[in-house]
Amino acid sequence: MHCPPRVIAAALGVFLLTACTGGGGGDGGDRPAVTLTSVEPGRFESSRPGPPITLATIKTMDDRQVAGTFGRPVFQRDESGGARLLRFRSDACDLDLFMYSAGGSWQVRHAEARDRSLRTLPVDRCAGSVSAQKRTA
């Protein structure tokens, strides 16, 4: 018996779709359903939230202003081509600042904030809590 390629491709597509969505009949056991593109909003719960710092204000900061506002990063990665990622942390969130070299100093171009479950948070609220709890050592 010979199956046309269209039938084989359709069956393979259904099989792969079922495997990717967990449609194999089980409920996934104890594993939580996690995706990197969750639409569920993050939870911002901080013991010291501090006043929010707007993204527009953050984007005006150079490296010295970032250090003065947020303290020492918990993580730093320098990329070739004059790019740098700085990660700051508070009890409520992680704040990532993406900086680029501009005329001898570093300038913030983009920022992202996440809660401990990697769900997106408002940058301004996370930045406020990081600033209120900034690491100095």
C-alpha positions in Angstrom: 0.0 0.0 0.0 1.4 3.4 -1.0 0.4 6.6 0.7 0.6 9.9 -1.2 3.2 12.4 0.3 0.3 14.8 1.2 -1.3 12.2 3.5 2.1 11.4 5.2 2.8 15.1 5.6 -0.6 15.8 7.1 -0.4 12.9 9.5 3.1 13.9 10.6 1.8 17.5 11.2 -1.0 16.3 13.4 1.3 14.0 15.3 3.8 16.9 15.9 1.1 19.3 16.9 -0.3 16.8 19.4 3.1 16.2 20.9 3.8 19.9 21.2 0.5 20.8 22.9 0.5 17.8 25.2 -2.6 16.4 23.6 -1.5 12.8 24.3 -4.3 12.2 26.8 -2.4 13.1 30.0 -2.6 16.2 32.0 1.2 16.7 32.1 1.6 15.2 35.6 3.2 17.5 38.1 4.8 19.8 35.5 3.4 23.3 35.5 2.4 24.7 32.1 5.1 27.3 31.3 5.7 29.2 28.1 8.1 32.0 27.3 5.3 34.0 25.8 2.8 33.9 28.6 0.1 36.5 28.4 -0.5 36.1 32.1 0.7 39.3 33.8 3.4 39.2 36.4 2.9 39.7 40.1 4.6 42.7 41.6 4.9 42.3 45.4 7.7 44.3 47.1 8.4 45.0 50.7 10.0 48.3 49.5 8.6 49.3 46.2 10.0 52.8 46.0 8.6 55.4 43.6 8.2 54.3 40.0 10.9 55.4 37.5 9.5 55.8 34.0 11.1 54.0 31.0 11.5 57.5 29.4 13.7 58.5 32.4 15.7 55.3 32.3 16.4 55.8 28.6 18.1 59.1 29.4 20.6 57.5 31.8 24.2 56.9 31.0 26.4 54.4 32.9 27.1 56.7 35.8 23.5 57.6 36.3 22.5 53.9 36.2 25.1 53.0 38.9 23.9 55.9 41.0 20.2 55.0 40.6 20.3 51.2 40.7 23.6 50.3 42.4 25.7 47.3 41.4 24.2 44.8 39.0 23.8 41.2 39.9 24.9 40.3 36.4 26.7 41.9 33.5 27.4 40.8 30.0 29.4 42.7 27.4 28.8 41.9 23.8 31.0 42.7 20.8 30.0 45.7 18.9 29.5 48.0 21.9 26.5 46.4 23.6 26.1 45.6 27.3 23.4 43.9 29.4 23.1 44.9 33.1 20.7 42.9 35.4 19.5 44.4 38.7 17.3 42.6 41.3 14.9 43.6 44.1 12.7 41.4 46.2 10.0 41.7 43.6 11.7 41.5 40.2 14.7 41.5 37.8 15.4 44.6 35.8 17.4 44.2 32.6 19.0 47.3 31.0 20.4 47.1 27.5 23.1 49.7 27.0 25.1 50.7 24.0 28.3 52.7 23.7 27.7 56.3 22.7 30.5 58.7 22.4 32.7 57.2 25.2 29.9 56.4 27.6 27.1 53.9 27.8 23.5 54.8 27.2 20.4 52.8 28.1 18.4 51.9 24.9 15.9 49.3 26.2 14.7 47.9 29.5 12.7 44.8 30.5 11.3 43.6 33.9 10.2 40.2 35.1 8.9 38.6 38.3 10.4 35.4 39.8 8.2 33.3 37.5 9.6 35.1 34.4 6.4 36.9 33.7 6.5 40.5 32.4 6.2 43.4 34.8 5.9 47.1 34.3 9.4 48.5 34.0 8.7 51.6 36.0 7.5 49.7 39.1 10.4 47.2 39.0 12.9 50.1 38.5 11.5 51.8 41.6 11.9 48.8 43.8 15.4 48.1 42.5 16.4 51.7 43.2 14.9 51.5 46.7 16.8 48.3 47.4 20.0 49.0 45.4 23.0 46.9 46.1 26.1 48.8 47.0 28.6 46.0 47.7 
